[in-house]
Amino acid sequence: LYDSLFEMKFLEITQQYYSHEGAAKVQEYKVSEYLKHVDSRLSDESSRIKQYLDISTTRPLIHLLEKFLIVSHVHIILEKGFNELVTHNNITDLSRMFILFSRVNAISNIKESW
């Protein structure tokens, strides 16, 4: 019942929401701000899953966030701010980028930007 009546619709609406949010925020924010935002969203959704949703929703929901907040914007993130982060030796945000990109197997994109 949960899967057929709730989860499918919930994930569909969540996909639409994060697709729009990711597209807007990646343009609006500086790269360091966007990376913090993505990190925060992943953390917030993980907490909400534990409090409000069935554990079976964890992987599909996190996958949506990764797809629409990271994968869809890898090239934009790198073009907008990778060189700046390196030039200013911003280890904290470079580490955050590495961790987020490693979640979606996008480390090779960082290597190419180097």
N, C-alpha and C positions, 0 to 999 in steps of 0.2 A: 504494500500500500504506500509506504514512504517513498519507494523508488518511483513508482508509476504516477502517483498523484502530486508529490511534492518535489522530489529531488530534480527530476528532468526540467520542470518549469523554473525552479530556483536557479539551476545552472545556466539555463538559457538567458534569463534576465541578468544574472551576474556577468555573463559573457558580454552582453550588450553594454552594461554599465562600465566594465573595466576596459572594453575596447574604446569607448568614447573618452573615458578618463585618461587612459594612457596616451591617446593621440593628442589630447589637449595639454596635459601636464608636461609631456616631453618637449613641447614647443614653448610653453610658458616658463618653465623653471630652468635655472642653470643646471648643468649636469650633476653637480654635487647635491643640489636640492632634490633633483629627480631621483637619484639613487637612494637618498634618505627616505623619500616618499615611498618608493617601491619596497624598501626594507620594512618600513612601518606598516604598509598594507599587508605584507606577508605575515608579519607578526600579529597584527590585529585580526586577520581572518583565521589564523591558527587558534587564537584565543576564543574567537566566536564559535568555531567548530566545536571546541571542547565544551563550551557552555550551552550551545543551543541546537547543534545538529548531530545527526548520527555519525559515528566515526567513519562509516563507509563513504561519506561525502568528502573526507579529507583529501584524498589524492585527486579526484576530479576537480575540486575547487582550487587547490594549489596549482594544479596544472593550468587552469584558466588564467590565474594571475600571472604565472610565469610566461605564458604565451602572449598575453595582451599587454603586459607591463614591461617585459624584458625582450623576448624573442622578436616581437614586432618592431622594436625600436633599437636594436643593437647598433645598426649602422648610424642612426641619428645620434645616439649617445656618444659613439666614438668620434663622429665628425664634429659634434658640437663642443666636446670638452676633454677628450683624452689627452691631447697635446698640452692643454692648459694644466690639467692635473699633474702631468709629468713635469712640465716646466716649473711649476710651483712646488714640486716635491710633496704633493698632497697625498701622503701615504695612507691616511685614513680613508679617503674616498677612493683611491686606487684599490685598496684592499676590499672595500665594499663592492666596487665594480667587479673585481676578480671573483669574489664569493657569489655574487648574483649571476654573473656570466657562467660560472662553473655549474650552477644549478641547471642550466639549459644547454650545456655543451658548446658554449660560445667563446671559449678561451682562444681558439684559433683566430677568431676575429680580432682579439686584442693583439695577438702576435703580428697579424697582418698590418695593423695600424702603427705598430712600432716602427 
